Amino acid sequence: MSQQYQQKFSNYGSLALVGTIIHEAPANNSSVVKSIRFNNSSSCAITLSHYDSSTATTSVIYTVNLSSGDIMTDTFPFYLEAGDRLIATPTSIGTSFTIEGESGPNLGVRCK
């Protein structure tokens, strides 16, 4: 059965060296992140991590190295349950992000 998402979202900003929550699935909702774009002004590595609210654990999804001026777009879908987060952490300042996706009612089923 396919999840029906009802609310589109987009967010943008700058990444902090300590890590930035680029999306958190709202309470009683699940989310699918459909696109993440990173744009950096200097060479750096960016680590994307997933915080699982059901276990209070954070796992690294990937780390990517970008050269100065690179733009990276990730269109792999990330599915998040209520309270789950995607966190991006750069190794230097000057990286911006844009994220887009959809959220909808949480059916109480946790997908892995």
A tleap script that builds the chain and sets N, CA, C and O, in Angstrom:
source leaprc.protein.ff14SB
mol = sequence {
  NMET SER GLN GLN TYR GLN GLN LYS PHE SER
  ASN TYR GLY SER LEU ALA LEU VAL GLY THR
  ILE ILE HIE GLU ALA PRO ALA ASN ASN SER
  SER VAL VAL LYS SER ILE ARG PHE ASN ASN
  SER SER SER CYS ALA ILE THR LEU SER HIE
  TYR ASP SER SER THR ALA THR THR SER VAL
  ILE TYR THR VAL ASN LEU SER SER GLY ASP
  ILE MET THR ASP THR PHE PRO PHE TYR LEU
  GLU ALA GLY ASP ARG LEU ILE ALA THR PRO
  THR SER ILE GLY THR SER PHE THR ILE GLU
  GLY GLU SER GLY PRO ASN LEU GLY VAL ARG
  CYS CLYS
}
set mol.1.N position { 0.850 -1.172 0.000 }
set mol.1.CA position { 0.000 0.000 0.000 }
set mol.1.C position { 0.894 1.233 0.000 }
set mol.1.O position { 1.878 1.295 0.737 }
set mol.2.N position { 0.561 2.177 -0.798 }
set mol.2.CA position { 1.337 3.400 -0.956 }
set mol.2.C position { 0.908 4.455 0.057 }
set mol.2.O position { -0.285 4.665 0.275 }
set mol.3.N position { 1.891 5.123 0.679 }
set mol.3.CA position { 1.622 6.208 1.627 }
set mol.3.C position { 1.113 7.428 0.880 }
set mol.3.O position { 1.701 7.820 -0.128 }
set mol.4.N position { 0.041 8.031 1.346 }
set mol.4.CA position { -0.509 9.236 0.731 }
set mol.4.C position { -0.023 10.451 1.518 }
set mol.4.O position { -0.425 10.658 2.663 }
set mol.5.N position { 0.837 11.244 0.904 }
set mol.5.CA position { 1.354 12.448 1.538 }
set mol.5.C position { 0.501 13.637 1.110 }
set mol.5.O position { 0.077 13.726 -0.042 }
set mol.6.N position { 0.256 14.549 2.048 }
set mol.6.CA position { -0.681 15.624 1.785 }
set mol.6.C position { -0.056 17.010 1.814 }
set mol.6.O position { -0.602 17.936 1.214 }
set mol.7.N position { 1.058 17.177 2.486 }
set mol.7.CA position { 1.636 18.502 2.679 }
set mol.7.C position { 3.033 18.553 2.090 }
set mol.7.O position { 3.924 17.838 2.548 }
set mol.8.N position { 3.239 19.392 1.074 }
set mol.8.CA position { 4.574 19.573 0.509 }
set mol.8.C position { 5.373 20.519 1.404 }
set mol.8.O position { 4.810 21.424 2.019 }
set mol.9.N position { 6.685 20.304 1.471 }
set mol.9.CA position { 7.533 21.214 2.241 }
set mol.9.C position { 8.806 21.504 1.462 }
set mol.9.O position { 9.230 20.720 0.613 }
set mol.10.N position { 9.396 22.634 1.765 }
set mol.10.CA position { 10.730 22.973 1.276 }
set mol.10.C position { 11.392 23.831 2.347 }
set mol.10.O position { 10.730 24.575 3.070 }
set mol.11.N position { 12.677 23.713 2.427 }
set mol.11.CA position { 13.435 24.472 3.412 }
set mol.11.C position { 14.811 24.748 2.825 }
set mol.11.O position { 15.308 23.988 1.995 }
set mol.12.N position { 15.414 25.835 3.260 }
set mol.12.CA position { 16.764 26.167 2.809 }
set mol.12.C position { 17.471 26.913 3.925 }
set mol.12.O position { 16.839 27.456 4.831 }
set mol.13.N position { 18.784 26.930 3.846 }
set mol.13.CA position { 19.566 27.643 4.848 }
set mol.13.C position { 21.037 27.314 4.717 }
set mol.13.O position { 21.480 26.765 3.707 }
set mol.14.N position { 21.787 27.656 5.749 }
set mol.14.CA position { 23.226 27.388 5.806 }
set mol.14.C position { 23.497 26.316 6.838 }
set mol.14.O position { 22.826 26.244 7.867 }
set mol.15.N position { 24.486 25.482 6.558 }
set mol.15.CA position { 24.858 24.416 7.488 }
set mol.15.C position { 25.828 24.923 8.540 }
set mol.15.O position { 26.756 25.672 8.234 }
set mol.16.N position { 25.610 24.515 9.772 }
set mol.16.CA position { 26.510 24.842 10.886 }
set mol.16.C position { 27.532 23.714 11.047 }
set mol.16.O position { 27.243 22.554 10.755 }
set mol.17.N position { 28.724 24.070 11.513 }
set mol.17.CA position { 29.777 23.070 11.698 }
set mol.17.C position { 29.390 21.982 12.692 }
set mol.17.O position { 29.900 20.864 12.610 }
set mol.18.N position { 28.503 22.288 13.622 }
set mol.18.CA position { 28.075 21.300 14.620 }
set mol.18.C position { 26.965 20.402 14.073 }
set mol.18.O position { 26.533 19.472 14.754 }
set mol.19.N position { 26.500 20.671 12.846 }
set mol.19.CA position { 25.421 19.894 12.244 }
set mol.19.C position { 24.133 20.689 12.241 }
set mol.19.O position { 23.871 21.475 13.151 }
set mol.20.N position { 23.336 20.481 11.216 }
set mol.20.CA position { 22.066 21.179 11.065 }
set mol.20.C position { 20.976 20.157 10.765 }
set mol.20.O position { 21.126 19.315 9.880 }
set mol.21.N position { 19.884 20.241 11.506 }
set mol.21.CA position { 18.722 19.401 11.200 }
set mol.21.C position { 18.082 20.018 9.957 }
set mol.21.O position { 17.491 21.095 10.031 }
set mol.22.N position { 18.197 19.342 8.828 }
set mol.22.CA position { 17.643 19.896 7.596 }
set mol.22.C position { 16.181 19.497 7.408 }
set mol.22.O position { 15.455 20.141 6.650 }
set mol.23.N position { 15.745 18.432 8.099 }
set mol.23.CA position { 14.315 18.109 8.134 }
set mol.23.C position { 14.033 17.191 9.314 }
set mol.23.O position { 14.798 16.274 9.611 }
set mol.24.N position { 12.913 17.462 9.978 }
set mol.24.CA position { 12.390 16.578 11.024 }
set mol.24.C position { 10.937 16.293 10.689 }
set mol.24.O position { 10.145 17.216 10.495 }
set mol.25.N position { 10.585 15.007 10.620 }
set mol.25.CA position { 9.193 14.643 10.332 }
set mol.25.C position { 8.313 15.154 11.474 }
set mol.25.O position { 8.614 14.918 12.644 }
set mol.26.N position { 7.228 15.853 11.136 }
set mol.26.CA position { 6.356 16.430 12.167 }
set mol.26.C position { 5.689 15.364 13.040 }
set mol.26.O position { 5.574 14.205 12.641 }
set mol.27.N position { 5.253 15.768 14.233 }
set mol.27.CA position { 4.531 14.868 15.138 }
set mol.27.C position { 3.322 14.283 14.418 }
set mol.27.O position { 2.613 14.987 13.699 }
set mol.28.N position { 3.099 13.005 14.615 }
set mol.28.CA position { 1.960 12.278 14.037 }
set mol.28.C position { 1.952 12.275 12.512 }
set mol.28.O position { 0.908 12.071 11.892 }
set mol.29.N position { 3.116 12.501 11.911 }
set mol.29.CA position { 3.236 12.487 10.454 }
set mol.29.C position { 4.503 11.745 10.049 }
set mol.29.O position { 5.459 11.649 10.818 }
set mol.30.N position { 4.489 11.233 8.845 }
set mol.30.CA position { 5.714 10.711 8.245 }
set mol.30.C position { 6.060 11.625 7.070 }
set mol.30.O position { 5.218 12.379 6.582 }
set mol.31.N position { 7.296 11.543 6.636 }
set mol.31.CA position { 7.764 12.402 5.547 }
set mol.31.C position { 8.552 11.584 4.542 }
set mol.31.O position { 9.155 10.565 4.880 }
set mol.32.N position { 8.539 12.042 3.315 }
set mol.32.CA position { 9.469 11.552 2.321 }
set mol.32.C position { 10.222 12.776 1.799 }
set mol.32.O position { 9.626 13.727 1.294 }
set mol.33.N position { 11.545 12.726 1.937 }
set mol.33.CA position { 12.403 13.784 1.410 }
set mol.33.C position { 12.758 13.364 -0.006 }
set mol.33.O position { 13.341 12.302 -0.222 }
set mol.34.N position { 12.400 14.208 -0.974 }
set mol.34.CA position { 12.574 13.845 -2.375 }
set mol.34.C position { 13.807 14.455 -3.014 }
set mol.34.O position { 14.301 13.943 -4.018 }
set mol.35.N position { 14.310 15.545 -2.445 }
set mol.35.CA position { 15.468 16.205 -3.044 }
set mol.35.C position { 16.242 16.973 -1.983 }
set mol.35.O position { 15.663 17.697 -1.174 }
set mol.36.N position { 17.556 16.804 -2.000 }
set mol.36.CA position { 18.459 17.580 -1.149 }
set mol.36.C position { 19.538 18.140 -2.058 }
set mol.36.O position { 20.126 17.412 -2.857 }
set mol.37.N position { 19.797 19.434 -1.934 }
set mol.37.CA position { 20.854 20.061 -2.729 }
set mol.37.C position { 21.809 20.780 -1.788 }
set mol.37.O position { 21.393 21.554 -0.926 }
set mol.38.N position { 23.106 20.508 -1.972 }
set mol.38.CA position { 24.150 21.197 -1.219 }
set mol.38.C position { 24.959 22.052 -2.190 }
set mol.38.O position { 25.279 21.612 -3.294 }
set mol.39.N position { 25.286 23.266 -1.776 }
set mol.39.CA position { 26.083 24.195 -2.580 }
set mol.39.C position { 27.122 24.793 -1.631 }
set mol.39.O position { 26.770 25.395 -0.617 }
set mol.40.N position { 28.396 24.624 -1.962 }
set mol.40.CA position { 29.418 25.137 -1.046 }
set mol.40.C position { 30.363 26.106 -1.733 }
set mol.40.O position { 30.639 26.000 -2.928 }
set mol.41.N position { 30.847 27.047 -0.948 }
set mol.41.CA position { 31.751 28.064 -1.480 }
set mol.41.C position { 33.216 27.680 -1.294 }
set mol.41.O position { 34.097 28.310 -1.879 }
set mol.42.N position { 33.485 26.658 -0.491 }
set mol.42.CA position { 34.863 26.197 -0.299 }
set mol.42.C position { 34.876 24.673 -0.251 }
set mol.42.O position { 33.845 24.046 -0.008 }
set mol.43.N position { 36.030 24.089 -0.481 }
set mol.43.CA position { 36.139 22.632 -0.436 }
set mol.43.C position { 35.778 22.119 0.948 }
set mol.43.O position { 36.208 22.674 1.959 }
set mol.44.N position { 34.987 21.058 0.984 }
set mol.44.CA position { 34.631 20.464 2.271 }
set mol.44.C position { 34.011 19.091 2.057 }
set mol.44.O position { 33.689 18.701 0.934 }
set mol.45.N position { 33.854 18.375 3.152 }
set mol.45.CA position { 33.105 17.123 3.160 }
set mol.45.C position { 31.785 17.399 3.875 }
set mol.45.O position { 31.740 18.166 4.837 }
set mol.46.N position { 30.726 16.777 3.407 }
set mol.46.CA position { 29.412 16.895 4.050 }
set mol.46.C position { 28.964 15.499 4.429 }
set mol.46.O position { 28.977 14.586 3.603 }
set mol.47.N position { 28.565 15.333 5.685 }
set mol.47.CA position { 28.043 14.061 6.165 }
set mol.47.C position { 26.550 14.200 6.376 }
set mol.47.O position { 26.098 15.109 7.072 }
set mol.48.N position { 25.777 13.293 5.771 }
set mol.48.CA position { 24.332 13.244 5.971 }
set mol.48.C position { 24.029 12.081 6.893 }
set mol.48.O position { 24.428 10.946 6.631 }
set mol.49.N position { 23.313 12.371 7.982 }
set mol.49.CA position { 22.986 11.353 8.977 }
set mol.49.C position { 21.484 11.294 9.194 }
set mol.49.O position { 20.758 12.251 8.923 }
set mol.50.N position { 21.032 10.139 9.694 }
set mol.50.CA position { 19.620 9.911 10.023 }
set mol.50.C position { 19.500 9.645 11.521 }
set mol.50.O position { 20.147 8.750 12.063 }
set mol.51.N position { 18.655 10.443 12.176 }
set mol.51.CA position { 18.332 10.218 13.589 }
set mol.51.C position { 17.013 9.460 13.629 }
set mol.51.O position { 16.004 9.939 13.111 }
set mol.52.N position { 17.017 8.271 14.247 }
set mol.52.CA position { 15.830 7.430 14.380 }
set mol.52.C position { 15.224 7.679 15.756 }
set mol.52.O position { 15.805 7.304 16.774 }
set mol.53.N position { 14.055 8.313 15.782 }
set mol.53.CA position { 13.447 8.702 17.057 }
set mol.53.C position { 12.964 7.503 17.867 }
set mol.53.O position { 12.821 7.615 19.085 }
set mol.54.N position { 12.708 6.366 17.234 }
set mol.54.CA position { 12.214 5.200 17.984 }
set mol.54.C position { 13.316 4.538 18.795 }
set mol.54.O position { 13.041 3.879 19.797 }
set mol.55.N position { 14.571 4.709 18.365 }
set mol.55.CA position { 15.691 4.088 19.079 }
set mol.55.C position { 16.673 5.117 19.635 }
set mol.55.O position { 17.619 4.759 20.336 }
set mol.56.N position { 16.448 6.393 19.323 }
set mol.56.CA position { 17.332 7.492 19.748 }
set mol.56.C position { 18.769 7.251 19.295 }
set mol.56.O position { 19.718 7.516 20.032 }
set mol.57.N position { 18.913 6.741 18.065 }
set mol.57.CA position { 20.242 6.506 17.501 }
set mol.57.C position { 20.408 7.309 16.218 }
set mol.57.O position { 19.447 7.585 15.500 }
set mol.58.N position { 21.657 7.672 15.955 }
set mol.58.CA position { 21.989 8.398 14.735 }
set mol.58.C position { 22.945 7.548 13.907 }
set mol.58.O position { 23.933 7.028 14.426 }
set mol.59.N position { 22.644 7.409 12.611 }
set mol.59.CA position { 23.467 6.617 11.702 }
set mol.59.C position { 23.886 7.480 10.520 }
set mol.59.O position { 23.098 8.270 10.001 }
set mol.60.N position { 25.132 7.318 10.105 }
set mol.60.CA position { 25.623 8.036 8.929 }
set mol.60.C position { 25.050 7.370 7.681 }
set mol.60.O position { 25.136 6.153 7.516 }
set mol.61.N position { 24.465 8.188 6.806 }
set mol.61.CA position { 23.969 7.697 5.521 }
set mol.61.C position { 25.094 7.738 4.500 }
set mol.61.O position { 25.358 6.746 3.820 }
set mol.62.N position { 25.761 8.892 4.392 }
set mol.62.CA position { 26.916 9.008 3.513 }
set mol.62.C position { 27.717 10.255 3.859 }
set mol.62.O position { 27.236 11.163 4.537 }
set mol.63.N position { 28.957 10.272 3.370 }
set mol.63.CA position { 29.812 11.459 3.403 }
set mol.63.C position { 30.280 11.694 1.976 }
set mol.63.O position { 30.716 10.770 1.289 }
set mol.64.N position { 30.182 12.939 1.545 }
set mol.64.CA position { 30.589 13.294 0.187 }
set mol.64.C position { 31.585 14.442 0.256 }
set mol.64.O position { 31.417 15.368 1.049 }
set mol.65.N position { 32.624 14.382 -0.575 }
set mol.65.CA position { 33.621 15.452 -0.662 }
set mol.65.C position { 33.275 16.354 -1.837 }
set mol.65.O position { 33.072 15.883 -2.956 }
set mol.66.N position { 33.210 17.649 -1.573 }
set mol.66.CA position { 32.887 18.623 -2.609 }
set mol.66.C position { 34.028 19.613 -2.771 }
set mol.66.O position { 34.651 20.026 -1.793 }
set mol.67.N position { 34.293 19.984 -4.004 }
set mol.67.CA position { 35.275 21.019 -4.293 }
set mol.67.C position { 34.605 22.379 -4.198 }
set mol.67.O position { 33.378 22.474 -4.184 }
set mol.68.N position { 35.403 23.418 -4.133 }
set mol.68.CA position { 34.884 24.778 -4.064 }
set mol.68.C position { 33.932 25.051 -5.230 }
set mol.68.O position { 34.279 24.827 -6.390 }
set mol.69.N position { 32.730 25.538 -4.911 }
set mol.69.CA position { 31.748 25.872 -5.923 }
set mol.69.C position { 30.888 24.722 -6.404 }
set mol.69.O position { 29.988 24.928 -7.218 }
set mol.70.N position { 31.144 23.510 -5.918 }
set mol.70.CA position { 30.345 22.357 -6.337 }
set mol.70.C position { 28.898 22.469 -5.858 }
set mol.70.O position { 28.612 23.056 -4.814 }
set mol.71.N position { 28.009 21.894 -6.642 }
set mol.71.CA position { 26.607 21.726 -6.262 }
set mol.71.C position { 26.305 20.240 -6.366 }
set mol.71.O position { 26.572 19.627 -7.400 }
set mol.72.N position { 25.754 19.654 -5.313 }
set mol.72.CA position { 25.391 18.249 -5.322 }
set mol.72.C position { 23.896 18.140 -5.085 }
set mol.72.O position { 23.370 18.732 -4.143 }
set mol.73.N position { 23.211 17.391 -5.928 }
set mol.73.CA position { 21.781 17.157 -5.748 }
set mol.73.C position { 21.557 15.666 -5.539 }
set mol.73.O position { 22.007 14.842 -6.335 }
set mol.74.N position { 20.856 15.328 -4.460 }
set mol.74.CA position { 20.533 13.951 -4.118 }
set mol.74.C position { 19.021 13.785 -4.272 }
set mol.74.O position { 18.256 14.426 -3.552 }
set mol.75.N position { 18.585 12.940 -5.194 }
set mol.75.CA position { 17.154 12.721 -5.415 }
set mol.75.C position { 16.714 11.336 -4.963 }
set mol.75.O position { 15.631 10.879 -5.328 }
set mol.76.N position { 17.550 10.662 -4.166 }
set mol.76.CA position { 17.158 9.387 -3.581 }
set mol.76.C position { 16.135 9.677 -2.488 }
set mol.76.O position { 16.395 10.528 -1.637 }
set mol.77.N position { 14.977 9.005 -2.473 }
set mol.77.CA position { 13.967 9.318 -1.441 }
set mol.77.C position { 14.380 8.800 -0.060 }
set mol.77.O position { 14.845 7.670 0.084 }
set mol.78.N position { 14.199 9.651 0.945 }
set mol.78.CA position { 14.445 9.280 2.335 }
set mol.78.C position { 13.112 9.306 3.066 }
set mol.78.O position { 12.430 10.330 3.080 }
set mol.79.N position { 12.740 8.183 3.672 }
set mol.79.CA position { 11.462 8.070 4.380 }
set mol.79.C position { 11.698 8.222 5.879 }
set mol.79.O position { 12.518 7.512 6.460 }
set mol.80.N position { 10.978 9.147 6.497 }
set mol.80.CA position { 11.144 9.443 7.920 }
set mol.80.C position { 9.805 9.287 8.637 }
set mol.80.O position { 8.767 9.713 8.130 }
set mol.81.N position { 9.837 8.684 9.803 }
set mol.81.CA position { 8.658 8.605 10.670 }
set mol.81.C position { 8.663 9.806 11.610 }
set mol.81.O position { 9.674 10.500 11.723 }
set mol.82.N position { 7.554 10.052 12.277 }
set mol.82.CA position { 7.414 11.201 13.185 }
set mol.82.C position { 8.613 11.297 14.129 }
set mol.82.O position { 8.955 10.331 14.811 }
set mol.83.N position { 9.242 12.464 14.161 }
set mol.83.CA position { 10.378 12.713 15.050 }
set mol.83.C position { 11.731 12.333 14.468 }
set mol.83.O position { 12.761 12.736 15.009 }
set mol.84.N position { 11.757 11.565 13.377 }
set mol.84.CA position { 13.028 11.236 12.730 }
set mol.84.C position { 13.599 12.500 12.088 }
set mol.84.O position { 12.854 13.407 11.716 }
set mol.85.N position { 14.922 12.552 11.964 }
set mol.85.CA position { 15.583 13.741 11.434 }
set mol.85.C position { 16.660 13.376 10.422 }
set mol.85.O position { 17.286 12.321 10.513 }
set mol.86.N position { 16.862 14.263 9.462 }
set mol.86.CA position { 18.050 14.231 8.615 }
set mol.86.C position { 18.943 15.367 9.075 }
set mol.86.O position { 18.491 16.502 9.227 }
set mol.87.N position { 20.220 15.057 9.299 }
set mol.87.CA position { 21.183 16.016 9.832 }
set mol.87.C position { 22.364 16.103 8.867 }
set mol.87.O position { 22.940 15.080 8.495 }
set mol.88.N position { 22.722 17.311 8.465 }
set mol.88.CA position { 23.871 17.516 7.579 }
set mol.88.C position { 24.959 18.264 8.338 }
set mol.88.O position { 24.705 19.269 9.002 }
set mol.89.N position { 26.187 17.739 8.221 }
set mol.89.CA position { 27.328 18.322 8.928 }
set mol.89.C position { 28.478 18.544 7.950 }
set mol.89.O position { 28.998 17.582 7.385 }
set mol.90.N position { 28.883 19.803 7.740 }
set mol.90.CA position { 30.013 20.091 6.851 }
set mol.90.C position { 31.319 20.184 7.646 }
set mol.90.O position { 31.310 20.316 8.870 }
set mol.91.N position { 32.439 20.111 6.925 }
set mol.91.CA position { 33.739 20.278 7.591 }
set mol.91.C position { 34.236 21.713 7.528 }
set mol.91.O position { 35.247 22.044 8.148 }
set mol.92.N position { 33.536 22.578 6.781 }
set mol.92.CA position { 33.891 23.998 6.759 }
set mol.92.C position { 32.622 24.825 6.544 }
set mol.92.O position { 31.608 24.323 6.060 }
set mol.93.N position { 32.705 26.094 6.914 }
set mol.93.CA position { 31.543 26.968 6.768 }
set mol.93.C position { 31.343 27.360 5.305 }
set mol.93.O position { 32.255 27.236 4.488 }
set mol.94.N position { 30.148 27.830 4.989 }
set mol.94.CA position { 29.868 28.321 3.652 }
set mol.94.C position { 29.039 27.384 2.798 }
set mol.94.O position { 28.912 27.601 1.592 }
set mol.95.N position { 28.467 26.337 3.402 }
set mol.95.CA position { 27.642 25.403 2.636 }
set mol.95.C position { 26.178 25.709 2.876 }
set mol.95.O position { 25.735 25.824 4.019 }
set mol.96.N position { 25.431 25.839 1.793 }
set mol.96.CA position { 23.991 26.046 1.900 }
set mol.96.C position { 23.274 24.779 1.448 }
set mol.96.O position { 23.854 23.925 0.777 }
set mol.97.N position { 21.992 24.673 1.829 }
set mol.97.CA position { 21.211 23.507 1.444 }
set mol.97.C position { 19.806 23.941 1.045 }
set mol.97.O position { 19.314 24.993 1.453 }
set mol.98.N position { 19.190 23.108 0.248 }
set mol.98.CA position { 17.777 23.214 -0.089 }
set mol.98.C position { 17.217 21.804 -0.014 }
set mol.98.O position { 17.839 20.860 -0.501 }
set mol.99.N position { 16.047 21.656 0.592 }
set mol.99.CA position { 15.438 20.334 0.752 }
set mol.99.C position { 13.962 20.437 0.387 }
set mol.99.O position { 13.306 21.429 0.704 }
set mol.100.N position { 13.443 19.409 -0.282 }
set mol.100.CA position { 12.039 19.375 -0.673 }
set mol.100.C position { 11.467 17.983 -0.438 }
set mol.100.O position { 12.176 16.981 -0.528 }
set mol.101.N position { 10.186 17.940 -0.140 }
set mol.101.CA position { 9.525 16.655 0.061 }
set mol.101.C position { 8.070 16.829 0.411 }
set mol.101.O position { 7.473 17.876 0.158 }
set mol.102.N position { 7.497 15.778 1.003 }
set mol.102.CA position { 6.091 15.782 1.386 }
set mol.102.C position { 5.923 15.083 2.727 }
set mol.102.O position { 6.677 14.169 3.064 }
set mol.103.N position { 4.914 15.527 3.498 }
set mol.103.CA position { 4.569 14.899 4.768 }
set mol.103.C position { 3.081 14.565 4.757 }
set mol.103.O position { 2.296 15.169 4.026 }
set mol.104.N position { 2.716 13.595 5.579 }
set mol.104.CA position { 1.310 13.223 5.698 }
set mol.104.C position { 1.072 12.451 6.969 }
set mol.104.O position { 2.017 12.166 7.705 }
set mol.105.N position { -0.175 12.104 7.246 }
set mol.105.CA position { -0.520 11.404 8.480 }
set mol.105.C position { 0.290 10.125 8.673 }
set mol.105.O position { 0.486 9.351 7.736 }
set mol.106.N position { 0.753 9.918 9.893 }
set mol.106.CA position { 1.491 8.718 10.258 }
set mol.106.C position { 0.482 7.629 10.551 }
set mol.106.O position { -0.401 7.800 11.391 }
set mol.107.N position { 0.614 6.508 9.857 }
set mol.107.CA position { -0.312 5.392 10.044 }
set mol.107.C position { 0.127 4.461 11.169 }
set mol.107.O position { -0.475 3.408 11.378 }
set mol.108.N position { 1.182 4.851 11.895 }
set mol.108.CA position { 1.646 4.037 13.011 }
set mol.108.C position { 2.455 2.842 12.575 }
set mol.108.O position { 2.669 1.927 13.371 }
set mol.109.N position { 2.912 2.817 11.340 }
set mol.109.CA position { 3.712 1.715 10.819 }
set mol.109.C position { 5.107 2.231 10.539 }
set mol.109.O position { 5.274 3.171 9.762 }
set mol.110.N position { 6.106 1.636 11.154 }
set mol.110.CA position { 7.478 2.069 10.971 }
set mol.110.C position { 8.109 1.237 9.874 }
set mol.110.O position { 8.206 0.015 9.987 }
set mol.111.N position { 8.542 1.910 8.800 }
set mol.111.CA position { 9.172 1.237 7.670 }
set mol.111.C position { 10.670 1.206 7.860 }
set mol.111.O position { 11.242 2.146 8.412 }
set mol.112.N position { 11.306 0.167 7.424 }
set mol.112.CA position { 12.755 0.060 7.526 }
set mol.112.C position { 13.362 0.051 6.151 }
set mol.112.O position { 14.583 -0.033 6.015 }
savepdb mol mol.pdb
quit
